[in-house]
């Protein structure tokens, strides 16, 4: 009996090679408020097929120099990539998401540290029958996220104009609420980046991304984990719209 139970509970693993190509744009309106825009072009097999398309917008509020708050909306399309698709019917699905976020930044000696806390309310598209071409159900799923990031300049003691830097971050995702399924542990992301700050408005980053995802469903009474490894490229823009032109 113990051997049978062990066999039934052994997880199924699926490995994919991914490439994430991301744009992040922040537009400062005044000393307190700003607009956040973001698009993530997520691909499987590095570039050849879709993994996800993610569009996110938000309103920033700078509580003080070290704490920023954000509320916003995200639209996500997830595709049936890999050997075991996230959707059990092998179909793409849409997700509408609201989120609330707080980011705390600090500098300890040379390293820049940040802690990001996020709550998400996710309406994830679902097909009630296999013959449907469009989702007919959108159950609510709740998720908590925490990310820690450490950034160190490769010259000097701070990241300023014309400065290369290295950064490492880790983010864990936890599902909760009445509709949570197998994936109370939802996923974890680890990134190692090499970046360059051109000026206060433009930064680019590129490096390695490791993503571990637990599917919210079982296959043959076994939990399914994706191990996704690949490239990540970030283009970051910070535009100050609060500056007034002197005439």
C-alpha positions in Angstrom: 0.0 0.0 0.0 2.8 2.4 0.8 4.4 1.8 -2.6 1.1 2.5 -4.4 0.6 5.7 -2.4 4.1 6.8 -3.2 3.7 6.1 -6.9 0.4 8.0 -7.0 1.8 11.1 -5.3 5.1 11.3 -7.2 5.1 14.6 -9.1 5.3 14.9 -12.9 7.9 17.3 -14.1 8.0 19.2 -17.4 11.0 21.2 -18.6 10.8 24.2 -21.0 13.2 26.8 -22.4 11.7 30.3 -22.2 12.5 33.8 -23.2 10.9 36.9 -21.6 11.2 40.2 -23.4 9.8 43.0 -21.3 9.1 46.7 -21.4 8.5 48.8 -18.2 7.6 52.5 -18.4 6.9 54.8 -15.5 5.7 58.3 -16.0 6.1 60.7 -13.0 3.2 63.1 -12.8 4.2 65.0 -9.6 6.1 64.3 -6.4 3.5 61.8 -5.2 1.7 60.3 -8.2 2.9 58.5 -11.4 1.6 56.1 -14.0 3.0 52.6 -14.6 2.9 50.8 -17.9 4.2 47.4 -18.7 4.2 44.7 -21.5 5.8 41.3 -21.2 6.3 39.2 -24.4 6.9 35.7 -22.9 7.9 33.0 -25.3 8.6 29.3 -25.2 11.6 27.6 -26.9 13.3 30.9 -26.3 11.5 32.8 -29.0 9.6 30.4 -31.4 6.2 30.0 -29.7 3.9 31.8 -27.2 4.0 31.2 -23.5 2.2 34.3 -22.3 1.2 37.8 -23.3 0.9 40.2 -20.3 -0.2 43.9 -20.3 -0.2 45.7 -17.0 -1.1 49.3 -16.0 -1.1 51.0 -12.6 -1.2 54.2 -10.5 1.8 54.8 -8.3 1.8 56.7 -5.0 5.1 57.7 -3.4 4.3 57.5 0.3 7.9 58.5 1.2 11.3 58.2 -0.4 11.5 54.5 0.6 7.9 53.3 0.1 5.9 53.2 -3.1 2.3 52.0 -3.4 0.6 50.9 -6.6 -2.8 49.7 -7.6 -3.7 48.5 -11.1 -5.1 46.1 -13.7 -3.5 43.4 -15.8 -4.7 41.5 -18.9 -3.0 38.1 -19.5 -3.3 35.6 -22.3 -1.8 32.2 -21.5 -1.1 29.7 -24.4 -0.9 25.9 -24.4 2.9 25.6 -24.4 5.1 22.6 -23.4 4.2 19.0 -23.2 1.6 19.5 -20.4 -0.4 22.7 -20.9 -1.7 24.7 -17.9 -5.2 24.4 -19.3 -6.3 20.7 -19.2 -8.1 21.0 -22.6 -4.9 22.3 -24.3 -6.5 25.7 -25.0 -5.3 29.3 -24.5 -7.2 31.2 -21.8 -7.6 34.9 -20.7 -7.1 36.3 -17.3 -8.2 39.6 -15.9 -6.4 40.7 -12.8 -6.5 43.5 -10.2 -3.5 44.0 -7.9 -2.3 46.1 -4.9 1.4 46.4 -4.4 3.9 48.0 -1.9 7.6 48.3 -2.6 10.1 49.1 0.1 13.6 50.2 -0.9 16.8 50.7 1.1 20.5 51.0 0.7 22.8 49.1 3.0 26.4 50.1 2.3 26.9 49.6 -1.4 24.0 47.2 -2.2 20.5 48.5 -3.1 17.8 46.3 -1.6 14.1 46.1 -2.3 11.1 44.2 -0.9 8.0 43.9 -3.0 4.6 42.7 -1.6 1.7 42.1 -3.9 -1.9 40.9 -3.6 -3.7 39.8 -6.8 -7.4 39.1 -7.5 -7.4 36.9 -10.6 -10.4 36.1 -12.8 -9.0 33.2 -14.8 -10.9 32.0 -17.9 -12.1 28.4 -17.9 -14.0 26.2 -20.4 -16.9 24.2 -18.9 -16.9 21.8 -22.0 -14.4 20.8 -24.6 -16.5 22.0 -27.5 -16.3 25.7 -26.5 -14.1 28.1 -28.4 -14.3 30.8 -25.8 -14.1 30.7 -22.0 -17.5 30.8 -20.3 -16.4 30.8 -16.7 -14.1 33.2 -14.8 -13.7 32.0 -11.2 -11.9 34.2 -8.7 -8.4 33.1 -7.5 -6.4 35.0 -4.9 -2.6 35.1 -4.8 0.1 36.7 -2.6 3.6 37.5 -4.0 6.8 38.5 -2.3 10.0 39.5 -4.1 13.4 40.3 -2.7 16.0 42.0 -5.0 19.6 43.0 -4.4 21.5 45.3 -6.8 25.2 46.1 -6.7 27.1 48.5 -9.0 30.1 47.1 -10.8 32.0 50.4 -10.5 31.8 53.0 -7.7 29.5 52.7 -4.7 26.1 53.5 -6.3 24.1 52.9 -9.5 24.1 56.3 -11.3 24.4 57.4 -14.9 26.7 55.3 -17.1 27.0 52.6 -14.5 26.9 48.8 -15.0 25.5 46.7 -12.3 24.5 43.2 -11.3 21.2 42.2 -9.7 19.7 39.1 -8.2 16.1 38.6 -7.2 13.7 35.8 -6.0 9.9 35.9 -6.0 7.5 33.4 -4.4 3.8 33.1 -5.3 1.2 31.7 -2.9 -2.4 31.0 -3.8 -5.2 31.2 -1.2 -8.9 31.4 -0.9 -11.8 29.1 -1.5 -11.0 28.4 -5.2 -7.3 27.5 -4.7 -6.6 24.1 -6.1 -3.4 22.1 -6.0 -1.2 25.2 -6.3 -1.2 26.8 -2.8 2.5 27.0 -3.8 1.9 28.6 -7.2 5.4 29.4 -8.5 8.8 30.7 -7.8 11.1 32.9 -9.9 14.8 33.4 -9.6 16.6 35.9 -11.8 20.3 36.9 -12.2 20.7 40.1 -14.3 23.5 42.2 -15.7 22.3 45.8 -16.1 23.4 49.2 -17.4 22.0 52.6 -16.4 22.4 55.0 -19.3 20.8 57.9 -17.4 18.0 58.6 -15.0 15.5 57.8 -17.7 16.8 54.6 -19.3 18.1 51.2 -18.0 18.5 47.8 -19.7 18.9 44.4 -18.0 19.5 40.9 -19.4 20.3 37.6 -17.8 19.1 34.2 -16.6 15.5 33.4 -15.4 14.4 30.2 -13.6 10.7 29.7 -13.2 9.1 26.9 -11.2 5.3 26.5 -11.7 2.9 24.1 -10.0 -0.2 23.5 -12.1 -3.5 23.9 -10.4 -4.6 20.5 -11.5 -3.4 16.9 -11.3 -2.6 14.5 -14.1 -3.3 10.9 -13.3 -3.6 11.8 -9.6 -0.1 13.4 -9.7 1.0 17.0 -9.1 2.6 18.7 -12.1 5.6 21.0 -11.9 7.1 23.0 -14.7 10.8 23.8 -14.6 11.3 26.7 -17.0 14.8 28.1 -17.7 15.9 30.7 -20.1 16.6 34.3 -21.0 15.1 37.6 -19.7 15.6 41.0 -21.2 14.2 44.2 -19.6 14.0 47.7 -20.9 13.1 50.2 -18.2 12.1 53.8 -18.9 11.4 56.5 -16.3 9.9 59.7 -17.7 9.4 62.8 -15.6 6.3 64.6 -16.8 6.3 66.9 -13.8 9.2 69.0 -15.2 8.0 72.4 -16.5 9.7 73.9 -19.5 11.1 77.3 -18.8 10.2 79.9 -21.5 
